[in-house]
Amino acid sequence: MGRTSNAKTRLIESITDLMWERSYGMVTIDQICQQADVKKGSFYYFYQSKTELTLDALETYWKTNVQEKMDTVFSPSKNGVDRLLDHADIVYEKTLKLKAEKGKILACCLFTVGQEMCNVDQDLRNMVNDLLSRIMRYFSTAVRDAVSEGLIQTDDVEATAACLFSCYEGMFSRARIANDPEVMKDLKASYQRILGLKTQLA
């Protein structure tokens, strides 16, 4: 039983790693099984398709890699502005680390799966939308708290949060295309401009 459970975990870890290194479309079931050291028959014991495995992997990725980090960065013990600026700093540092360790900036599997499959697979599209909405809520809460704390002014909290998140997504895509983490160095100043803060506060 322990071996069976371990095989499922390895399949989840395998597709997650492969999506980071490559893309969803480039990854085959054979490659997933080979990397996980799991027989193809065992794959179909757990999952009917690559889509089904990916849905499981994305939820696991959220629970084990994203949620705890976002809870820490966006801790309510900090004011709303500090949460957002800390996010910009941490993203830049993470991008530097990726380039140093991997020699390239790896794509976020949420973004790549969403972009590749949004017009192809409705289940994956719904899953990615749900996970991105969870991330957006951290931004919205931070902006709303910053307003109530008197640190910023905005007549539309959700629109401001969406601008911040879109800025992050766009700059990360630019950094990946250029394979240059220094693109992300401007994220903090961009956040400050959107929030109406002086960039000298960085």
N, C-alpha and C positions, 0 to 999 in steps of 0.2 A: 504494500500500500504506500509506503514511504517513497519507493522508487517511482510509482505512478504519479504521485503528487509532485515529485521533483521534476519529472519529465514535462509536466504542464507548465511549471514555473520556468523551465529552460526555454520552452517554446515562446513564452511571453517575453522573456529577456532577449531572446534571439531576434524576434521581429522588431522589437524596440530599438535594439542596437543597429540593425540593418537599415531601418528607416532613418535613423540619425546619420549614418554613414552614406547612404545612397538616397533612395526615395521609395515611396510605397509602390509605385508602378514597376520599378526595376527589381523588386524583391520577389522571388518565386518560392513556392512551398518547398521545393527541393533544397534551396539555399537555406531556408529557415531550419529545416530538419537537419541539414548538414552542420550548421553552426551550433544547433542545440544538442547535437549528438543524439537525435531521436529518430526512430524509424518512421517512415511515411505512414505506415499503418497505424502507429500510435498517434500521429497527428490527427488522423480522421476518427480516432477513438474519442478525442476531446472536442474537435471542431469540424464542422461540415465544410468550411471554406476559409480562405485567407481573410475575408471580411469579418467573419465571426471571431477569429483569433485577434484581429486588429481591434475590434470593439472592446474585447476583454483587455488587451494590452494597453489601450489608451486610458481606460478607467484605472487600471493598475498603475500606469505611469502618473496619472493625476494624484492618486492616493500616496504613492511612495516617493515621488520626486517633486511634485509641484505644490501641493496643498500646504505642506509643512513649511516650505520655504516662503510661500506667499504669506502665510500666517505670521511668520517672523518679520518679514520686511514690512508688512502692513499692520503691525501690531498696534492696537488702539492705545497702547501706553505712550505712543508718539503722536504729535499733532499731525494733522492731515498733510500739510506741506512736506514735513520731514519724511513721511512715509513715501511720498512720490519721489522726492529727490534721492532718498536712499535706494529706491528701486533703480533709478537711473545709474547710480554709482555701482551697484551690484551687477547690473547687466553689463556695464562696460568692463568690469573686472572679470566677469565670467567669459566674455568674448575674448579678452586677452589670454585667459587661461586655455581656452579651446584652441586658439591659434598656436600657442606655445606647445601644447601637448599633442595635437593632431596634425599640425601643419596647415590646417584649414579651418574655416568657421563652419561648423556643422549646422544644418537646418533644424529648427524646431519641428518635431514630427507632427505637432498639431497643425502648423501652418502648411507643411508640405502635403499632408493627407487631405486637408481641406481644399487646397488649391487644385490638387490633382483629381479629386474624386467628387467635387461638389456637384458636377453635372452628370455624374456616372452612377454613383451609389448613394441612394437617399439615406440609408442607415448610417453610413459613415459621415455623411453631411450633417445629419441630425446630432450625432455624437460630438463632432468637432464644434458645432455651433453651441452645444450645451457646455462644453468645457471652456470655450472662449468666453461664454457668458459668465461663467463662474469667475474667471480672471477679471472680467470687466467690473464685476461687483466690488472687487477690492479698490479699483480706481474710483468708482462712483462714491463709495463710502468715504474714501480719503478726501475727495473733492467736497462732498457734503459737510464733512467735519471741519475742513479748512474754512468753509464759508461760515459755519456756526461759531468757529473760533475767532472770526474776524480777521483772518490772515489773507483771504482773497475775496474777490467779488465776482459773481457770475449770475446771470439771469436764467441759466439752464445748466444744472449740474450734470445731467446725463450727456448733453452735447459736449461739455468741456471734458468729461471723462473719456468720451469716444474720441475726441481730438488727441488726447494724451496717448491712448492706446494705439490709435492709428499711427501716431508719430513713432512710437516704439516699434510697431510692426514694419513700418516703412524703412526706418533707419537700419533695423536688423537685416532686412532684405538687401539694402544697399551695401552693408558691411559684408554680407555673405557673397554677393556678386563680385565685389572688389577684393574679397578675401583680405580685408583690412580692418582690424578691430578699432583702429583710430577713428573710424566713422562714428562709432558709438560714443566717443568722447564728448560729442556735442549734444548728446541726448539730454543731459541735465540742463544745459542752457536752453534747449528747446522746450523742455517742460516749464521752465521758469517763464519763458515768453508767453506760452499758452495760458499760464496762470496769472500773467500780468505782474510778475515779480521782477525785480532788478537782477540781472545776471551776475552782478558783482557779489551777490549773496552766496554764490556757489563755493 
